[in-house]
Amino acid sequence: MKTGLPSFQILGPRERVASAVAALTCCVGTVGAIVLCFYSDAPETWSLPTPKLMADVARCELQRSRTARDQCKQRLATQGLAREPNYARLAIPDH
């Protein structure tokens, strides 16, 4: 039976709100489940700021250019990856 009205106008305001809430709940639940799966399988990506690592980073900070400092820190991270597979970033506390 064709009423001539678009399908969204057949539903009343309460049904439309309920449908929107149900769709939003479903989307949030699905995205949350996917994020949780990836988060639980992701390795820890921060290294502990050991005294040796902090001394190495301090030596990197003595470089004159930002590019040289970044490359020095990148070398430290690469060396850490070679030693330890879960080592990806330097956890340097803010001063």
Order of alpha helices (4+ residues) and beta strands (2+ residues): alpha-beta-alpha-alpha-beta
